[in-house]
Amino acid sequence: LLDLDGVLFEANKPIAGSREALLALRAAGKRIFCVTNNAARTRAQVAAKIQQIVNVPIAEAEVVTSAWAAATVLQGVLASGQKVYACGEEGLLTELANAGVDFVTTQYEQHMSEGDFEKLANGGLDPDVAAVCLGFDSSFTYAKLC
């Protein structure tokens, strides 16, 4: 298991020796899994980033993101018809969709009336929501928290 930031690369630069280490692991027949707690990107996007920075091909199946892990767990625990209230970037929403997890996001943004807040407080988002899944969300607002 290899973490990404600070192990394989830092920002958009490879860590010295990371390419050689990955190639040596492959040559030795070892399985590689690149893991990250960053839910903003899909596994395919993370694999492409690793290949671009470190110059070693990584398959999507060799990447584990927190978004993919959450989607996999939710897929197994939700009953038919149950939904997830999701707050996050493309990576989280795409992984939920790819796992077949029905989800809703809030339509409420920065400008909410008192009535909008009351509707949310009384469960007005969706009665079938049975779980909340929160990842990094650059447009996170107080309204989404409610």
Number of C-alpha atoms within 10 A of each C-alpha: 11 14 14 19 16 11 14 21 19 12 10 12 13 20 17 12 12 16 18 13 12 20 15 12 12 12 9 9 9 11 9 16 16 22 18 18 15 18 25 22 23 24 27 16 14 24 21 18 17 23 15 14 17 22 15 16 14 20 17 16 12 15 22 23 22 21 29 24 16 18 23 17 11 21 16 10 10 16 10 9 10 15 20 22 19 22 24 20 20 16 24 30 26 20 23 24 13 13 16 13 22 21 21 17 14 15 8 16 12 11 9 11 10 8 9 13 15 12 13 17 11 8 11 11 17 15 9 14 18 14 15 13 17 18 20 18 15 10 11 16 14 11 16 17 10 13
